[in-house]
Amino acid sequence: MNHPDRPALRTAMILVLSAVGTSACTTGPQLDQPAAPAVTQAGPPAFPPQDIVGRWGLAAYHKEEDRARTEAAARGQCKQPYVITLGPSGGVMMHLADQATPTELRLRSVSGKTYIGPADGDPAGAQDREVVLFDGRILILRWMDSEIQGRYGTMVYVRCGTDAPARTAAKPKPRTAPPPPR
């Protein structure tokens, strides 16, 4: 069963496949044109910067099941607290990843989540941290960059002094009656 049109059929198939392949290239994304940046509208944070100013015990965890243990470890770090102060422009002074000196960071909110990061970057950018929890006593921050998150883990800050047990005054020794005169 020899078909005299077999070479013509093969040529037609190649042309059709080439045309489909070429048309897919022209309708897909153009590599030489930069993608339009996503526009994100940052809103006010869930709490003002001055709410996190203070002295904090700091520890970190990588596994969620270690969170309670890490909170206890952070409380123990109040002897050498991590200090957060107000910045000159209304932000907070904190360290960025791998930076020895603090930088002024901003609190911003996007889609109901609050982030702490540089003022010149987009909220939820690579240098930002997402506020996982803040109740006034505990602040939990997760790095947005997965490589930094892998190195530093989820940061747990426990406020120093406010939840420390109250010190009780030492009880005076009972006075003994003076010895009777002889």
C-alpha positions as CSV (number, residue, x, y, z in Angstrom):
1,M,0.0,0.0,0.0
2,N,2.0,2.8,-1.3
3,H,0.5,6.3,-1.2
4,P,1.9,8.6,-3.8
5,D,0.8,11.7,-1.7
6,R,2.6,10.6,1.5
7,P,5.5,13.2,1.0
8,A,3.0,15.9,0.4
9,L,1.0,15.0,3.5
10,R,4.2,15.0,5.6
11,T,5.1,18.4,4.2
12,A,1.7,19.8,4.9
13,M,1.8,18.5,8.5
14,I,5.2,20.2,9.1
15,L,3.9,23.5,7.7
16,V,0.8,23.4,9.9
17,L,2.7,22.5,13.0
18,S,5.3,25.3,12.3
19,A,2.5,27.8,11.8
20,V,0.8,26.8,15.1
21,G,4.2,27.0,16.9
22,T,5.0,30.4,15.4
23,S,1.6,31.8,16.2
24,A,2.0,30.7,19.8
25,C,5.2,32.6,20.0
26,T,3.7,35.9,18.8
27,T,0.7,35.8,21.0
28,G,2.5,34.9,24.2
29,P,4.3,37.3,26.5
30,Q,7.0,39.4,24.9
31,L,10.3,38.8,26.5
32,D,11.9,42.1,25.4
33,Q,9.2,44.2,27.1
34,P,9.3,44.6,30.8
35,A,6.2,43.4,32.7
36,A,4.0,46.2,34.1
37,P,4.7,46.6,37.9
38,A,1.8,45.5,40.1
39,V,0.2,48.4,41.8
40,T,-0.4,47.9,45.5
41,Q,-2.1,50.5,47.6
42,A,-0.7,50.5,51.1
43,G,-3.1,51.6,53.9
44,P,-2.6,52.4,57.5
45,P,-1.2,49.6,59.7
46,A,-3.3,47.8,62.2
47,F,-1.4,49.6,65.0
48,P,0.7,52.7,65.3
49,P,4.6,52.5,65.3
50,Q,4.8,53.7,68.9
51,D,3.0,50.6,70.1
52,I,6.0,48.4,69.3
53,V,8.6,50.8,70.8
54,G,10.3,49.4,73.8
55,R,12.5,46.6,75.1
56,W,11.9,43.1,73.8
57,G,13.3,39.6,74.5
58,L,14.0,38.0,71.1
59,A,14.1,34.4,69.9
60,A,13.2,32.6,66.6
61,Y,11.7,29.3,65.5
62,H,11.6,27.4,62.2
63,K,8.8,24.9,63.1
64,E,5.3,26.0,64.3
65,E,5.4,23.4,67.0
66,D,8.4,25.2,68.6
67,R,6.5,28.5,69.0
68,A,5.5,28.1,72.7
69,R,9.1,27.1,73.6
70,T,10.4,30.0,71.6
71,E,8.2,32.5,73.4
72,A,9.5,31.2,76.8
73,A,13.1,31.5,75.4
74,A,12.4,35.1,74.3
75,R,11.2,36.0,77.8
76,G,14.6,34.8,79.0
77,Q,16.4,37.3,76.7
78,C,15.2,40.4,78.5
79,K,18.6,40.5,80.3
80,Q,19.9,41.6,76.9
81,P,16.8,43.1,75.2
82,Y,16.4,44.1,71.6
83,V,15.4,47.8,71.7
84,I,13.0,49.2,69.2
85,T,12.8,53.1,69.1
86,L,10.9,55.6,67.1
87,G,12.7,56.7,63.9
88,P,13.3,60.4,62.9
89,S,10.5,60.2,60.3
90,G,7.8,58.4,62.3
91,G,8.9,54.8,61.6
92,V,10.6,52.4,63.9
93,M,14.3,51.7,64.2
94,M,15.0,48.0,63.6
95,H,17.6,45.8,61.9
96,L,17.2,44.5,58.3
97,A,18.5,41.1,57.5
98,D,22.3,40.9,57.6
99,Q,22.7,44.6,58.7
100,A,24.7,45.6,61.7
101,T,23.0,49.0,62.2
102,P,19.3,49.7,62.6
103,T,17.4,51.3,59.8
104,E,14.1,53.2,59.9
105,L,11.3,50.9,58.8
106,R,7.7,51.7,58.1
107,L,4.5,49.8,59.2
108,R,2.1,49.4,56.2
109,S,-1.0,47.4,55.6
110,V,-2.0,45.7,52.4
111,S,-5.0,43.4,52.0
112,G,-5.6,43.3,55.7
113,K,-2.0,42.3,56.6
114,T,0.5,44.6,58.3
115,Y,4.1,44.6,57.2
116,I,7.3,46.2,58.6
117,G,9.9,47.2,56.0
118,P,11.9,49.9,54.3
119,A,9.9,53.0,53.2
120,D,11.2,52.9,49.6
121,G,10.1,49.3,48.9
122,D,6.7,47.9,48.2
123,P,4.7,46.5,51.1
124,A,5.3,42.7,51.3
125,G,8.6,43.2,49.5
126,A,11.7,40.9,50.0
127,Q,13.1,43.0,52.9
128,D,9.7,43.2,54.7
129,R,8.4,41.2,57.6
130,E,4.7,40.3,57.9
131,V,3.2,40.8,61.4
132,V,1.8,37.4,62.2
133,L,0.7,38.4,65.7
134,F,0.7,41.5,67.8
135,D,-1.2,41.7,71.1
136,G,0.8,44.4,72.9
137,R,2.9,41.8,74.8
138,I,4.0,39.5,72.0
139,L,5.1,40.5,68.4
140,I,5.7,37.7,65.9
141,L,7.2,38.6,62.5
142,R,7.8,36.4,59.5
143,W,10.3,37.4,56.8
144,M,8.8,37.7,53.3
145,D,12.0,36.5,51.5
146,S,12.1,32.7,51.7
147,E,15.9,32.6,51.8
148,I,16.0,35.0,54.8
149,Q,13.1,33.2,56.5
150,G,15.1,30.0,56.1
151,R,18.1,31.5,57.8
152,Y,16.5,33.5,60.6
153,G,13.2,31.8,61.1
154,T,10.0,33.4,62.5
155,M,11.0,36.1,65.0
156,V,9.3,36.2,68.4
157,Y,9.5,39.4,70.4
158,V,8.2,39.3,74.0
159,R,7.9,42.7,75.8
160,C,10.2,43.0,78.7
161,G,8.9,44.1,82.1
162,T,5.1,44.0,81.5
163,D,4.5,40.4,82.0
164,A,7.3,39.7,84.4
165,P,6.2,38.5,87.8
166,A,5.8,41.2,90.3
167,R,8.6,41.3,92.8
168,T,7.6,40.8,96.4
169,A,9.3,42.8,99.0
170,A,11.5,40.7,101.3
171,K,9.8,40.0,104.5
172,P,11.5,41.6,107.5
173,K,12.9,39.1,110.1
174,P,10.6,38.9,113.1
175,R,12.0,40.9,116.0
176,T,12.9,38.9,119.0
177,A,12.1,40.2,122.4
178,P,15.1,41.7,124.1
179,P,16.5,39.5,126.8
180,P,15.3,40.1,130.3
181,P,17.6,42.3,132.5
182,R,19.8,40.3,134.8
